[in-house]
């Protein structure tokens, strides 16, 4: 599990680094909408993202939806209002969490989807899926 987590983090950091070539190397805002903080895997994933963000002087914020779809959609609405450079979404539900993508798409904010599948098309409904 630790090896998988490390690989996912490496990929996520690479995507963020490549996307930030046109921006300053510090001050980026990254947000992560997590499924829950009741599962040690989600906690470890968020902690690793936080560590990597701190190394690069990025602003990082995580929200935990506690496995509740309505809460995740509300969290993403709040995240979109803050206009992050890179919002990251760990979908709770393949179809239901797609509503969160619509919110971000309307605001022209590309989302990075992680950990689970989601209804939608890469480069249309979200930036990429890791």
Backbone as XML, in Angstrom:
<?xml version="1.0"?>
<chain id="A" units="angstrom">
  <residue number="1" name="UNK">
    <atom name="N" x="0.825" y="-1.183" z="0.000"/>
    <atom name="CA" x="0.000" y="0.000" z="0.000"/>
    <atom name="C" x="0.874" y="1.253" z="0.000"/>
  </residue>
  <residue number="2" name="UNK">
    <atom name="N" x="1.948" y="1.237" z="0.768"/>
    <atom name="CA" x="2.829" y="2.395" z="0.837"/>
    <atom name="C" x="3.471" y="2.665" z="-0.530"/>
  </residue>
  <residue number="3" name="UNK">
    <atom name="N" x="3.812" y="1.594" z="-1.242"/>
    <atom name="CA" x="4.412" y="1.748" z="-2.561"/>
    <atom name="C" x="3.417" y="2.384" z="-3.538"/>
  </residue>
  <residue number="4" name="UNK">
    <atom name="N" x="2.163" y="1.931" z="-3.501"/>
    <atom name="CA" x="1.116" y="2.511" z="-4.346"/>
    <atom name="C" x="0.904" y="3.972" z="-4.006"/>
  </residue>
  <residue number="5" name="UNK">
    <atom name="N" x="0.850" y="4.289" z="-2.725"/>
    <atom name="CA" x="0.683" y="5.667" z="-2.281"/>
    <atom name="C" x="1.835" y="6.534" z="-2.779"/>
  </residue>
  <residue number="6" name="UNK">
    <atom name="N" x="3.043" y="6.031" z="-2.668"/>
    <atom name="CA" x="4.210" y="6.778" z="-3.142"/>
    <atom name="C" x="4.141" y="7.040" z="-4.643"/>
  </residue>
  <residue number="7" name="UNK">
    <atom name="N" x="3.737" y="6.050" z="-5.391"/>
    <atom name="CA" x="3.619" y="6.213" z="-6.847"/>
    <atom name="C" x="2.541" y="7.230" z="-7.202"/>
  </residue>
  <residue number="8" name="UNK">
    <atom name="N" x="1.394" y="7.139" z="-6.541"/>
    <atom name="CA" x="0.323" y="8.110" z="-6.799"/>
    <atom name="C" x="0.776" y="9.524" z="-6.480"/>
  </residue>
  <residue number="9" name="UNK">
    <atom name="N" x="1.479" y="9.691" z="-5.370"/>
    <atom name="CA" x="1.962" y="11.025" z="-4.992"/>
    <atom name="C" x="2.975" y="11.539" z="-6.013"/>
  </residue>
  <residue number="10" name="UNK">
    <atom name="N" x="3.853" y="10.688" z="-6.466"/>
    <atom name="CA" x="4.840" y="11.086" z="-7.459"/>
    <atom name="C" x="4.163" y="11.551" z="-8.744"/>
  </residue>
  <residue number="11" name="UNK">
    <atom name="N" x="3.167" y="10.817" z="-9.185"/>
    <atom name="CA" x="2.430" y="11.195" z="-10.387"/>
    <atom name="C" x="1.712" y="12.513" z="-10.180"/>
  </residue>
  <residue number="12" name="UNK">
    <atom name="N" x="1.064" y="12.668" z="-9.033"/>
    <atom name="CA" x="0.329" y="13.903" z="-8.750"/>
    <atom name="C" x="1.275" y="15.098" z="-8.722"/>
  </residue>
  <residue number="13" name="UNK">
    <atom name="N" x="2.405" y="14.952" z="-8.068"/>
    <atom name="CA" x="3.378" y="16.047" z="-8.007"/>
    <atom name="C" x="3.903" y="16.371" z="-9.404"/>
  </residue>
  <residue number="14" name="UNK">
    <atom name="N" x="4.137" y="15.344" z="-10.222"/>
    <atom name="CA" x="4.614" y="15.588" z="-11.588"/>
    <atom name="C" x="3.583" y="16.364" z="-12.394"/>
  </residue>
  <residue number="15" name="UNK">
    <atom name="N" x="2.316" y="15.990" z="-12.267"/>
    <atom name="CA" x="1.254" y="16.704" z="-12.991"/>
    <atom name="C" x="1.209" y="18.155" z="-12.551"/>
  </residue>
  <residue number="16" name="UNK">
    <atom name="N" x="1.289" y="18.382" z="-11.256"/>
    <atom name="CA" x="1.248" y="19.755" z="-10.739"/>
    <atom name="C" x="2.475" y="20.529" z="-11.188"/>
  </residue>
  <residue number="17" name="UNK">
    <atom name="N" x="3.635" y="19.915" z="-11.121"/>
    <atom name="CA" x="4.862" y="20.605" z="-11.526"/>
    <atom name="C" x="4.840" y="20.965" z="-13.005"/>
  </residue>
  <residue number="18" name="UNK">
    <atom name="N" x="4.387" y="20.041" z="-13.835"/>
    <atom name="CA" x="4.312" y="20.326" z="-15.267"/>
    <atom name="C" x="3.309" y="21.428" z="-15.559"/>
  </residue>
  <residue number="19" name="UNK">
    <atom name="N" x="2.221" y="21.411" z="-14.860"/>
    <atom name="CA" x="1.198" y="22.426" z="-15.073"/>
    <atom name="C" x="1.598" y="23.787" z="-14.569"/>
  </residue>
  <residue number="20" name="UNK">
    <atom name="N" x="2.580" y="23.840" z="-13.689"/>
    <atom name="CA" x="2.955" y="25.123" z="-13.109"/>
    <atom name="C" x="4.143" y="25.764" z="-13.813"/>
  </residue>
  <residue number="21" name="UNK">
    <atom name="N" x="4.551" y="25.260" z="-14.950"/>
    <atom name="CA" x="5.705" y="25.810" z="-15.653"/>
    <atom name="C" x="5.520" y="27.290" z="-15.995"/>
  </residue>
  <residue number="22" name="UNK">
    <atom name="N" x="4.306" y="27.692" z="-16.263"/>
    <atom name="CA" x="4.054" y="29.076" z="-16.616"/>
    <atom name="C" x="3.834" y="29.948" z="-15.396"/>
  </residue>
  <residue number="23" name="UNK">
    <atom name="N" x="3.726" y="29.376" z="-14.227"/>
    <atom name="CA" x="3.456" y="30.108" z="-13.003"/>
    <atom name="C" x="4.702" y="30.141" z="-12.148"/>
  </residue>
  <residue number="24" name="UNK">
    <atom name="N" x="4.666" y="30.968" z="-11.110"/>
    <atom name="CA" x="5.760" y="30.985" z="-10.163"/>
    <atom name="C" x="5.845" y="29.628" z="-9.485"/>
  </residue>
  <residue number="25" name="UNK">
    <atom name="N" x="7.028" y="29.302" z="-8.990"/>
    <atom name="CA" x="7.198" y="28.003" z="-8.362"/>
    <atom name="C" x="6.664" y="27.972" z="-6.932"/>
  </residue>
  <residue number="26" name="UNK">
    <atom name="N" x="6.204" y="29.105" z="-6.403"/>
    <atom name="CA" x="5.635" y="29.131" z="-5.059"/>
    <atom name="C" x="4.291" y="29.845" z="-5.080"/>
  </residue>
  <residue number="27" name="UNK">
    <atom name="N" x="3.540" y="29.620" z="-4.025"/>
    <atom name="CA" x="2.276" y="30.314" z="-3.882"/>
    <atom name="C" x="1.095" y="29.658" z="-4.566"/>
  </residue>
  <residue number="28" name="UNK">
    <atom name="N" x="1.280" y="28.517" z="-5.192"/>
    <atom name="CA" x="0.154" y="27.841" z="-5.830"/>
    <atom name="C" x="-0.830" y="27.363" z="-4.773"/>
  </residue>
  <residue number="29" name="UNK">
    <atom name="N" x="-2.101" y="27.414" z="-5.103"/>
    <atom name="CA" x="-3.140" y="26.921" z="-4.202"/>
    <atom name="C" x="-3.624" y="25.562" z="-4.701"/>
  </residue>
  <residue number="30" name="UNK">
    <atom name="N" x="-3.468" y="24.555" z="-3.841"/>
    <atom name="CA" x="-3.899" y="23.206" z="-4.156"/>
    <atom name="C" x="-4.899" y="22.771" z="-3.089"/>
  </residue>
  <residue number="31" name="UNK">
    <atom name="N" x="-6.024" y="22.240" z="-3.537"/>
    <atom name="CA" x="-7.026" y="21.762" z="-2.595"/>
    <atom name="C" x="-7.327" y="20.296" z="-2.900"/>
  </residue>
  <residue number="32" name="UNK">
    <atom name="N" x="-7.707" y="19.572" z="-1.875"/>
    <atom name="CA" x="-8.020" y="18.161" z="-2.037"/>
    <atom name="C" x="-9.326" y="17.850" z="-1.329"/>
  </residue>
  <residue number="33" name="UNK">
    <atom name="N" x="-10.309" y="17.408" z="-2.078"/>
    <atom name="CA" x="-11.577" y="16.954" z="-1.515"/>
    <atom name="C" x="-11.484" y="15.450" z="-1.326"/>
  </residue>
  <residue number="34" name="UNK">
    <atom name="N" x="-11.299" y="15.045" z="-0.085"/>
    <atom name="CA" x="-11.109" y="13.638" z="0.271"/>
    <atom name="C" x="-12.435" y="12.974" z="0.615"/>
  </residue>
  <residue number="35" name="UNK">
    <atom name="N" x="-12.484" y="11.685" z="0.417"/>
    <atom name="CA" x="-13.673" y="10.912" z="0.747"/>
    <atom name="C" x="-13.959" y="10.992" z="2.248"/>
  </residue>
  <residue number="36" name="UNK">
    <atom name="N" x="-12.909" y="10.799" z="3.073"/>
    <atom name="CA" x="-13.132" y="10.728" z="4.518"/>
    <atom name="C" x="-11.802" y="10.777" z="5.257"/>
  </residue>
  <residue number="37" name="UNK">
    <atom name="N" x="-11.880" y="11.124" z="6.534"/>
    <atom name="CA" x="-10.690" y="11.004" z="7.374"/>
    <atom name="C" x="-10.840" y="9.842" z="8.359"/>
  </residue>
  <residue number="38" name="UNK">
    <atom name="N" x="-11.834" y="8.981" z="8.108"/>
    <atom name="CA" x="-12.045" y="7.806" z="8.955"/>
    <atom name="C" x="-11.229" y="6.606" z="8.478"/>
  </residue>
  <residue number="39" name="UNK">
    <atom name="N" x="-10.591" y="6.736" z="7.335"/>
    <atom name="CA" x="-9.821" y="5.645" z="6.746"/>
    <atom name="C" x="-8.348" y="6.063" z="6.727"/>
  </residue>
  <residue number="40" name="UNK">
    <atom name="N" x="-7.482" y="5.219" z="7.228"/>
    <atom name="CA" x="-6.059" y="5.572" z="7.335"/>
    <atom name="C" x="-5.417" y="5.821" z="5.969"/>
  </residue>
  <residue number="41" name="UNK">
    <atom name="N" x="-5.920" y="5.174" z="4.918"/>
    <atom name="CA" x="-5.342" y="5.379" z="3.594"/>
    <atom name="C" x="-5.594" y="6.811" z="3.122"/>
  </residue>
  <residue number="42" name="UNK">
    <atom name="N" x="-6.822" y="7.308" z="3.298"/>
    <atom name="CA" x="-7.142" y="8.673" z="2.884"/>
    <atom name="C" x="-6.355" y="9.695" z="3.706"/>
  </residue>
  <residue number="43" name="UNK">
    <atom name="N" x="-6.159" y="9.405" z="4.983"/>
    <atom name="CA" x="-5.372" y="10.299" z="5.837"/>
    <atom name="C" x="-3.926" y="10.331" z="5.359"/>
  </residue>
  <residue number="44" name="UNK">
    <atom name="N" x="-3.367" y="9.160" z="5.082"/>
    <atom name="CA" x="-1.979" y="9.094" z="4.612"/>
    <atom name="C" x="-1.817" y="9.799" z="3.265"/>
  </residue>
  <residue number="45" name="UNK">
    <atom name="N" x="-2.774" y="9.627" z="2.378"/>
    <atom name="CA" x="-2.717" y="10.274" z="1.067"/>
    <atom name="C" x="-2.728" y="11.795" z="1.228"/>
  </residue>
  <residue number="46" name="UNK">
    <atom name="N" x="-3.634" y="12.311" z="2.051"/>
    <atom name="CA" x="-3.711" y="13.752" z="2.297"/>
    <atom name="C" x="-2.433" y="14.259" z="2.966"/>
  </residue>
  <residue number="47" name="UNK">
    <atom name="N" x="-1.898" y="13.493" z="3.906"/>
    <atom name="CA" x="-0.662" y="13.897" z="4.587"/>
    <atom name="C" x="0.512" y="13.975" z="3.616"/>
  </residue>
  <residue number="48" name="UNK">
    <atom name="N" x="0.598" y="13.014" z="2.697"/>
    <atom name="CA" x="1.673" y="13.031" z="1.709"/>
    <atom name="C" x="1.532" y="14.229" z="0.767"/>
  </residue>
  <residue number="49" name="UNK">
    <atom name="N" x="0.300" y="14.539" z="0.381"/>
    <atom name="CA" x="0.087" y="15.713" z="-0.462"/>
    <atom name="C" x="0.512" y="16.973" z="0.283"/>
  </residue>
  <residue number="50" name="UNK">
    <atom name="N" x="0.168" y="17.049" z="1.561"/>
    <atom name="CA" x="0.534" y="18.204" z="2.380"/>
    <atom name="C" x="2.055" y="18.343" z="2.474"/>
  </residue>
  <residue number="51" name="UNK">
    <atom name="N" x="2.750" y="17.237" z="2.717"/>
    <atom name="CA" x="4.222" y="17.266" z="2.800"/>
    <atom name="C" x="4.836" y="17.779" z="1.496"/>
  </residue>
  <residue number="52" name="UNK">
    <atom name="N" x="4.359" y="17.238" z="0.376"/>
    <atom name="CA" x="4.902" y="17.651" z="-0.919"/>
    <atom name="C" x="4.591" y="19.122" z="-1.212"/>
  </residue>
  <residue number="53" name="UNK">
    <atom name="N" x="3.418" y="19.570" z="-0.832"/>
    <atom name="CA" x="3.055" y="20.981" z="-1.032"/>
    <atom name="C" x="3.959" y="21.890" z="-0.198"/>
  </residue>
  <residue number="54" name="UNK">
    <atom name="N" x="4.214" y="21.507" z="1.035"/>
    <atom name="CA" x="5.083" y="22.318" z="1.905"/>
    <atom name="C" x="6.500" y="22.407" z="1.351"/>
  </residue>
  <residue number="55" name="UNK">
    <atom name="N" x="7.009" y="21.297" z="0.804"/>
    <atom name="CA" x="8.350" y="21.302" z="0.206"/>
    <atom name="C" x="8.466" y="22.344" z="-0.898"/>
  </residue>
  <residue number="56" name="UNK">
    <atom name="N" x="7.364" y="22.584" z="-1.590"/>
    <atom name="CA" x="7.360" y="23.499" z="-2.740"/>
    <atom name="C" x="6.760" y="24.868" z="-2.412"/>
  </residue>
  <residue number="57" name="UNK">
    <atom name="N" x="6.466" y="25.065" z="-1.139"/>
    <atom name="CA" x="5.866" y="26.319" z="-0.673"/>
    <atom name="C" x="4.509" y="26.588" z="-1.335"/>
  </residue>
  <residue number="58" name="UNK">
    <atom name="N" x="3.749" y="25.541" z="-1.561"/>
    <atom name="CA" x="2.393" y="25.679" z="-2.095"/>
    <atom name="C" x="1.425" y="25.802" z="-0.924"/>
  </residue>
  <residue number="59" name="UNK">
    <atom name="N" x="0.329" y="26.470" z="-1.149"/>
    <atom name="CA" x="-0.747" y="26.519" z="-0.168"/>
    <atom name="C" x="-1.614" y="25.285" z="-0.383"/>
  </residue>
  <residue number="60" name="UNK">
    <atom name="N" x="-1.814" y="24.498" z="0.656"/>
    <atom name="CA" x="-2.566" y="23.254" z="0.535"/>
    <atom name="C" x="-3.692" y="23.228" z="1.562"/>
  </residue>
  <residue number="61" name="UNK">
    <atom name="N" x="-4.841" y="22.769" z="1.116"/>
    <atom name="CA" x="-6.005" y="22.627" z="1.992"/>
    <atom name="C" x="-6.714" y="21.325" z="1.647"/>
  </residue>
  <residue number="62" name="UNK">
    <atom name="N" x="-7.140" y="20.610" z="2.666"/>
    <atom name="CA" x="-7.884" y="19.368" z="2.452"/>
    <atom name="C" x="-9.233" y="19.457" z="3.156"/>
  </residue>
  <residue number="63" name="UNK">
    <atom name="N" x="-10.244" y="18.910" z="2.517"/>
    <atom name="CA" x="-11.555" y="18.761" z="3.146"/>
    <atom name="C" x="-11.894" y="17.276" z="3.137"/>
  </residue>
  <residue number="64" name="UNK">
    <atom name="N" x="-12.577" y="16.832" z="4.159"/>
    <atom name="CA" x="-12.982" y="15.422" z="4.265"/>
    <atom name="C" x="-14.500" y="15.371" z="4.280"/>
  </residue>
  <residue number="65" name="UNK">
    <atom name="N" x="-15.073" y="14.673" z="3.329"/>
    <atom name="CA" x="-16.526" y="14.634" z="3.177"/>
    <atom name="C" x="-17.204" y="13.597" z="4.076"/>
  </residue>
  <residue number="66" name="UNK">
    <atom name="N" x="-16.419" y="12.843" z="4.821"/>
    <atom name="CA" x="-16.954" y="11.823" z="5.732"/>
    <atom name="C" x="-17.868" y="10.821" z="5.014"/>
  </residue>
  <residue number="67" name="UNK">
    <atom name="N" x="-17.552" y="10.559" z="3.759"/>
    <atom name="CA" x="-18.312" y="9.576" z="2.992"/>
    <atom name="C" x="-19.692" y="10.051" z="2.560"/>
  </residue>
  <residue number="68" name="UNK">
    <atom name="N" x="-19.958" y="11.341" z="2.713"/>
    <atom name="CA" x="-21.279" y="11.889" z="2.375"/>
    <atom name="C" x="-21.187" y="12.691" z="1.078"/>
  </residue>
  <residue number="69" name="UNK">
    <atom name="N" x="-21.893" y="12.221" z="0.078"/>
    <atom name="CA" x="-21.858" y="12.847" z="-1.235"/>
    <atom name="C" x="-22.287" y="14.311" z="-1.190"/>
  </residue>
  <residue number="70" name="UNK">
    <atom name="N" x="-23.360" y="14.607" z="-0.479"/>
    <atom name="CA" x="-23.846" y="15.987" z="-0.383"/>
    <atom name="C" x="-22.764" y="16.890" z="0.208"/>
  </residue>
  <residue number="71" name="UNK">
    <atom name="N" x="-22.057" y="16.372" z="1.201"/>
    <atom name="CA" x="-20.988" y="17.166" z="1.815"/>
    <atom name="C" x="-19.843" y="17.383" z="0.830"/>
  </residue>
  <residue number="72" name="UNK">
    <atom name="N" x="-19.488" y="16.364" z="0.054"/>
    <atom name="CA" x="-18.403" y="16.534" z="-0.909"/>
    <atom name="C" x="-18.757" y="17.590" z="-1.946"/>
  </residue>
  <residue number="73" name="UNK">
    <atom name="N" x="-19.974" y="17.554" z="-2.444"/>
    <atom name="CA" x="-20.388" y="18.546" z="-3.437"/>
    <atom name="C" x="-20.339" y="19.943" z="-2.826"/>
  </residue>
  <residue number="74" name="UNK">
    <atom name="N" x="-20.776" y="20.086" z="-1.590"/>
    <atom name="CA" x="-20.700" y="21.373" z="-0.892"/>
    <atom name="C" x="-19.243" y="21.806" z="-0.700"/>
  </residue>
  <residue number="75" name="UNK">
    <atom name="N" x="-18.387" y="20.864" z="-0.329"/>
    <atom name="CA" x="-16.953" y="21.164" z="-0.174"/>
    <atom name="C" x="-16.362" y="21.668" z="-1.484"/>
  </residue>
  <residue number="76" name="UNK">
    <atom name="N" x="-16.699" y="21.009" z="-2.580"/>
    <atom name="CA" x="-16.163" y="21.416" z="-3.884"/>
    <atom name="C" x="-16.690" y="22.796" z="-4.278"/>
  </residue>
  <residue number="77" name="UNK">
    <atom name="N" x="-17.934" y="23.088" z="-3.967"/>
    <atom name="CA" x="-18.458" y="24.432" z="-4.236"/>
    <atom name="C" x="-17.649" y="25.480" z="-3.475"/>
  </residue>
  <residue number="78" name="UNK">
    <atom name="N" x="-17.334" y="25.198" z="-2.208"/>
    <atom name="CA" x="-16.503" y="26.108" z="-1.409"/>
    <atom name="C" x="-15.095" y="26.221" z="-1.991"/>
  </residue>
  <residue number="79" name="UNK">
    <atom name="N" x="-14.538" y="25.096" z="-2.400"/>
    <atom name="CA" x="-13.199" y="25.082" z="-2.995"/>
    <atom name="C" x="-13.172" y="25.911" z="-4.271"/>
  </residue>
  <residue number="80" name="UNK">
    <atom name="N" x="-14.147" y="25.727" z="-5.137"/>
    <atom name="CA" x="-14.208" y="26.464" z="-6.407"/>
    <atom name="C" x="-14.302" y="27.968" z="-6.149"/>
  </residue>
  <residue number="81" name="UNK">
    <atom name="N" x="-15.039" y="28.365" z="-5.130"/>
    <atom name="CA" x="-15.169" y="29.782" z="-4.792"/>
    <atom name="C" x="-13.823" y="30.398" z="-4.414"/>
  </residue>
  <residue number="82" name="UNK">
    <atom name="N" x="-12.891" y="29.571" z="-3.930"/>
    <atom name="CA" x="-11.553" y="30.047" z="-3.553"/>
    <atom name="C" x="-10.599" y="30.106" z="-4.740"/>
  </residue>
  <residue number="83" name="UNK">
    <atom name="N" x="-11.039" y="29.627" z="-5.885"/>
    <atom name="CA" x="-10.257" y="29.637" z="-7.127"/>
    <atom name="C" x="-8.850" y="29.033" z="-6.965"/>
  </residue>
  <residue number="84" name="UNK">
    <atom name="N" x="-8.785" y="27.758" z="-6.613"/>
    <atom name="CA" x="-7.467" y="27.130" z="-6.485"/>
    <atom name="C" x="-6.823" y="26.921" z="-7.853"/>
  </residue>
  <residue number="85" name="UNK">
    <atom name="N" x="-5.506" y="26.798" z="-7.850"/>
    <atom name="CA" x="-4.795" y="26.488" z="-9.089"/>
    <atom name="C" x="-5.022" y="25.029" z="-9.488"/>
  </residue>
  <residue number="86" name="UNK">
    <atom name="N" x="-5.034" y="24.152" z="-8.496"/>
    <atom name="CA" x="-5.191" y="22.720" z="-8.752"/>
    <atom name="C" x="-6.098" y="22.078" z="-7.722"/>
  </residue>
  <residue number="87" name="UNK">
    <atom name="N" x="-7.384" y="21.977" z="-8.007"/>
    <atom name="CA" x="-8.249" y="21.208" z="-7.118"/>
    <atom name="C" x="-8.118" y="19.719" z="-7.441"/>
  </residue>
  <residue number="88" name="UNK">
    <atom name="N" x="-8.044" y="18.933" z="-6.396"/>
    <atom name="CA" x="-7.916" y="17.488" z="-6.530"/>
    <atom name="C" x="-9.163" y="16.867" z="-5.902"/>
  </residue>
  <residue number="89" name="UNK">
    <atom name="N" x="-9.781" y="15.936" z="-6.610"/>
    <atom name="CA" x="-11.011" y="15.318" z="-6.143"/>
    <atom name="C" x="-10.852" y="13.811" z="-6.034"/>
  </residue>
  <residue number="90" name="UNK">
    <atom name="N" x="-11.102" y="13.288" z="-4.844"/>
    <atom name="CA" x="-11.193" y="11.847" z="-4.628"/>
    <atom name="C" x="-12.674" y="11.510" z="-4.570"/>
  </residue>
  <residue number="91" name="UNK">
    <atom name="N" x="-13.265" y="11.073" z="-5.666"/>
    <atom name="CA" x="-14.716" y="10.875" z="-5.727"/>
    <atom name="C" x="-15.245" y="9.874" z="-4.698"/>
  </residue>
  <residue number="92" name="UNK">
    <atom name="N" x="-16.377" y="10.221" z="-4.123"/>
    <atom name="CA" x="-17.081" y="9.299" z="-3.233"/>
    <atom name="C" x="-17.876" y="8.306" z="-4.070"/>
  </residue>
  <residue number="93" name="UNK">
    <atom name="N" x="-18.492" y="8.811" z="-5.104"/>
    <atom name="CA" x="-19.388" y="8.014" z="-5.926"/>
    <atom name="C" x="-19.115" y="8.306" z="-7.396"/>
  </residue>
  <residue number="94" name="UNK">
    <atom name="N" x="-19.024" y="7.283" z="-8.194"/>
    <atom name="CA" x="-18.692" y="7.417" z="-9.618"/>
    <atom name="C" x="-19.621" y="8.394" z="-10.335"/>
  </residue>
  <residue number="95" name="UNK">
    <atom name="N" x="-20.900" y="8.303" z="-10.090"/>
    <atom name="CA" x="-21.861" y="9.178" z="-10.770"/>
    <atom name="C" x="-22.153" y="10.440" z="-9.971"/>
  </residue>
  <residue number="96" name="UNK">
    <atom name="N" x="-22.407" y="10.290" z="-8.681"/>
    <atom name="CA" x="-22.786" y="11.435" z="-7.857"/>
    <atom name="C" x="-21.716" y="12.496" z="-7.751"/>
  </residue>
  <residue number="97" name="UNK">
    <atom name="N" x="-20.462" y="12.095" z="-7.648"/>
    <atom name="CA" x="-19.373" y="13.065" z="-7.530"/>
    <atom name="C" x="-19.145" y="13.828" z="-8.828"/>
  </residue>
  <residue number="98" name="UNK">
    <atom name="N" x="-19.689" y="13.325" z="-9.930"/>
    <atom name="CA" x="-19.568" y="14.035" z="-11.208"/>
    <atom name="C" x="-20.234" y="15.404" z="-11.141"/>
  </residue>
  <residue number="99" name="UNK">
    <atom name="N" x="-21.215" y="15.579" z="-10.253"/>
    <atom name="CA" x="-21.836" y="16.897" z="-10.064"/>
    <atom name="C" x="-20.797" y="17.928" z="-9.621"/>
  </residue>
  <residue number="100" name="UNK">
    <atom name="N" x="-19.832" y="17.491" z="-8.834"/>
    <atom name="CA" x="-18.771" y="18.394" z="-8.389"/>
    <atom name="C" x="-17.923" y="18.863" z="-9.577"/>
  </residue>
  <residue number="101" name="UNK">
    <atom name="N" x="-17.738" y="17.968" z="-10.555"/>
    <atom name="CA" x="-16.995" y="18.353" z="-11.752"/>
    <atom name="C" x="-17.720" y="19.457" z="-12.508"/>
  </residue>
  <residue number="102" name="UNK">
    <atom name="N" x="-19.042" y="19.376" z="-12.553"/>
    <atom name="CA" x="-19.839" y="20.394" z="-13.250"/>
    <atom name="C" x="-19.639" y="21.768" z="-12.614"/>
  </residue>
  <residue number="103" name="UNK">
    <atom name="N" x="-19.610" y="21.800" z="-11.295"/>
    <atom name="CA" x="-19.400" y="23.061" z="-10.572"/>
    <atom name="C" x="-18.061" y="23.674" z="-10.955"/>
  </residue>
  <residue number="104" name="UNK">
    <atom name="N" x="-17.021" y="22.871" z="-10.966"/>
    <atom name="CA" x="-15.686" y="23.366" z="-11.306"/>
    <atom name="C" x="-15.604" y="23.764" z="-12.779"/>
  </residue>
  <residue number="105" name="UNK">
    <atom name="N" x="-16.235" y="22.984" z="-13.632"/>
    <atom name="CA" x="-16.188" y="23.268" z="-15.069"/>
    <atom name="C" x="-16.855" y="24.607" z="-15.378"/>
  </residue>
  <residue number="106" name="UNK">
    <atom name="N" x="-17.974" y="24.889" z="-14.720"/>
    <atom name="CA" x="-18.661" y="26.173" z="-14.918"/>
    <atom name="C" x="-17.763" y="27.348" z="-14.528"/>
  </residue>
  <residue number="107" name="UNK">
    <atom name="N" x="-16.902" y="27.131" z="-13.549"/>
    <atom name="CA" x="-15.981" y="28.173" z="-13.092"/>
    <atom name="C" x="-14.662" y="28.149" z="-13.858"/>
  </residue>
  <residue number="108" name="UNK">
    <atom name="N" x="-14.560" y="27.269" z="-14.861"/>
    <atom name="CA" x="-13.355" y="27.121" z="-15.672"/>
    <atom name="C" x="-12.128" y="26.744" z="-14.825"/>
  </residue>
  <residue number="109" name="UNK">
    <atom name="N" x="-12.359" y="25.845" z="-13.879"/>
    <atom name="CA" x="-11.287" y="25.359" z="-13.013"/>
    <atom name="C" x="-11.104" y="23.865" z="-13.279"/>
  </residue>
  <residue number="110" name="UNK">
    <atom name="N" x="-9.963" y="23.468" z="-13.864"/>
    <atom name="CA" x="-9.729" y="22.057" z="-14.181"/>
    <atom name="C" x="-9.435" y="21.238" z="-12.922"/>
  </residue>
  <residue number="111" name="UNK">
    <atom name="N" x="-10.047" y="20.084" z="-12.815"/>
    <atom name="CA" x="-9.929" y="19.225" z="-11.639"/>
    <atom name="C" x="-9.052" y="18.019" z="-11.956"/>
  </residue>
  <residue number="112" name="UNK">
    <atom name="N" x="-8.231" y="17.639" z="-10.988"/>
    <atom name="CA" x="-7.458" y="16.402" z="-11.065"/>
    <atom name="C" x="-8.203" y="15.373" z="-10.229"/>
  </residue>
  <residue number="113" name="UNK">
    <atom name="N" x="-8.609" y="14.268" z="-10.842"/>
    <atom name="CA" x="-9.346" y="13.210" z="-10.157"/>
    <atom name="C" x="-8.349" y="12.136" z="-9.716"/>
  </residue>
  <residue number="114" name="UNK">
    <atom name="N" x="-8.478" y="11.687" z="-8.465"/>
    <atom name="CA" x="-7.557" y="10.672" z="-7.937"/>
    <atom name="C" x="-8.308" y="9.521" z="-7.279"/>
  </residue>
  <residue number="115" name="UNK">
    <atom name="N" x="-7.659" y="8.387" z="-7.244"/>
    <atom name="CA" x="-8.037" y="7.221" z="-6.446"/>
    <atom name="C" x="-9.205" y="6.398" z="-6.967"/>
  </residue>
  <residue number="116" name="UNK">
    <atom name="N" x="-10.215" y="7.022" z="-7.539"/>
    <atom name="CA" x="-11.409" y="6.290" z="-7.963"/>
    <atom name="C" x="-11.880" y="6.802" z="-9.316"/>
  </residue>
  <residue number="117" name="UNK">
    <atom name="N" x="-12.693" y="5.992" z="-9.955"/>
    <atom name="CA" x="-13.259" y="6.368" z="-11.246"/>
    <atom name="C" x="-14.409" y="7.356" z="-11.047"/>
  </residue>
  <residue number="118" name="UNK">
    <atom name="N" x="-14.702" y="8.123" z="-12.090"/>
    <atom name="CA" x="-15.790" y="9.092" z="-12.066"/>
    <atom name="C" x="-16.390" y="9.190" z="-13.461"/>
  </residue>
  <residue number="119" name="UNK">
    <atom name="N" x="-17.662" y="9.482" z="-13.537"/>
    <atom name="CA" x="-18.306" y="9.683" z="-14.829"/>
    <atom name="C" x="-17.786" y="10.992" z="-15.413"/>
  </residue>
  <residue number="120" name="UNK">
    <atom name="N" x="-17.371" y="10.962" z="-16.649"/>
    <atom name="CA" x="-16.861" y="12.158" z="-17.310"/>
    <atom name="C" x="-15.744" y="11.792" z="-18.268"/>
  </residue>
  <residue number="121" name="UNK">
    <atom name="N" x="-15.289" y="12.794" z="-18.989"/>
    <atom name="CA" x="-14.265" y="12.601" z="-20.009"/>
    <atom name="C" x="-13.060" y="13.482" z="-19.673"/>
  </residue>
  <residue number="122" name="UNK">
    <atom name="N" x="-11.870" y="12.871" z="-19.648"/>
    <atom name="CA" x="-10.645" y="13.642" z="-19.406"/>
    <atom name="C" x="-10.482" y="14.704" z="-20.481"/>
  </residue>
  <residue number="123" name="UNK">
    <atom name="N" x="-9.965" y="15.831" z="-20.096"/>
    <atom name="CA" x="-9.762" y="17.003" z="-20.964"/>
    <atom name="C" x="-11.064" y="17.675" z="-21.357"/>
  </residue>
  <residue number="124" name="UNK">
    <atom name="N" x="-12.185" y="17.159" z="-20.878"/>
    <atom name="CA" x="-13.476" y="17.813" z="-21.101"/>
    <atom name="C" x="-14.110" y="18.154" z="-19.763"/>
  </residue>
  <residue number="125" name="UNK">
    <atom name="N" x="-14.327" y="17.135" z="-18.960"/>
    <atom name="CA" x="-14.994" y="17.307" z="-17.666"/>
    <atom name="C" x="-14.007" y="17.468" z="-16.525"/>
  </residue>
  <residue number="126" name="UNK">
    <atom name="N" x="-12.804" y="16.991" z="-16.707"/>
    <atom name="CA" x="-11.733" y="17.135" z="-15.709"/>
    <atom name="C" x="-10.397" y="17.115" z="-16.445"/>
  </residue>
  <residue number="127" name="UNK">
    <atom name="N" x="-9.355" y="17.627" z="-15.778"/>
    <atom name="CA" x="-8.050" y="17.740" z="-16.432"/>
    <atom name="C" x="-7.416" y="16.376" z="-16.678"/>
  </residue>
  <residue number="128" name="UNK">
    <atom name="N" x="-7.336" y="15.567" z="-15.635"/>
    <atom name="CA" x="-6.737" y="14.239" z="-15.739"/>
    <atom name="C" x="-7.181" y="13.397" z="-14.572"/>
  </residue>
  <residue number="129" name="UNK">
    <atom name="N" x="-6.958" y="12.092" z="-14.697"/>
    <atom name="CA" x="-7.275" y="11.160" z="-13.611"/>
    <atom name="C" x="-6.019" y="10.381" z="-13.273"/>
  </residue>
  <residue number="130" name="UNK">
    <atom name="N" x="-5.717" y="10.313" z="-11.998"/>
    <atom name="CA" x="-4.529" y="9.587" z="-11.548"/>
    <atom name="C" x="-4.968" y="8.427" z="-10.682"/>
  </residue>
</chain>
